[in-house]
Amino acid sequence: MATKEKILIVEDEKDLVKLIRYNLEKEKFRVTSARDAETGLKMARQSKPDLILLDIMLPKMDGLEFLRTIRPEIDTPIILLSAKRSEMDRILGLKLGADDYMVKPFSIGELQARITGHLRRHAGAATNGEAKKTVAIGDINIDFERHEILVAGKPARLAPKEFAILKLLIEANGKVLSRDQLLQMIWGHEKDMEIDTRTVDQHIARLRRKLRSERERITTVPNFGYQIRMK
């Protein structure tokens, strides 16, 4: 069996790391680990893993600060691992750019399924992105290959999920996309995942702010979803 993708585990529970590593390496994933966020950041920047498993409760710098720091730099899928069950913790993690949130204790089988799903979707998004070049809509100029956006000639720094939402709305060419459609296409939303449509609303709000003078191009269709005005 060929060696699979690289997984970085940032987790301070030795036994949990050992369990996850054992099961992932059985499936031929390449696994590295860090017991604190500072080391994890260095490893993420140097080795460029294909997916990160990130504990929230870490010594010194916590997982959310790690996420806040690394997300503008990479679009690697990140799955949060936490003993916290509250909705607010999930929402905060997703707002900061996490792709998924799993509550401890969790099934190793479910973790492997989610890892495989996120890797597949991420690879598909990268492949589709290779076919895109540049698009200009009003004062918005987008280079899909370089992941660069200018608004009225000035750079706009979008998080990966915000960029993905804008790209999908543009590809829809003015058609309305529902919140559920956006969840499915970007987060791979399934019934068993603890993600709701408010996540889309939060990302849309941040995207609009970053589009500055062009924010009104993204319009809300009440009780349904969003569309972008192309002209």
Secondary structure as UniProt FT lines:
FT   STRAND          6..10
FT   HELIX           14..26
FT   TURN            27..28
FT   STRAND          30..34
FT   HELIX           37..47
FT   STRAND          51..55
FT   HELIX           63..70
FT   TURN            71..73
FT   STRAND          78..82
FT   HELIX           87..95
FT   TURN            96..97
FT   STRAND          100..103
FT   HELIX           108..130
FT   STRAND          134..137
FT   TURN            138..139
FT   STRAND          140..143
FT   TURN            144..147
FT   STRAND          148..151
FT   TURN            152..153
FT   STRAND          154..155
FT   HELIX           160..171
FT   TURN            172..174
FT   STRAND          177..178
FT   HELIX           179..182
FT   HELIX           183..187
FT   TURN            191..192
FT   HELIX           198..210
FT   HELIX           212..217
FT   STRAND          218..221
FT   TURN            222..224
FT   STRAND          225..228
//
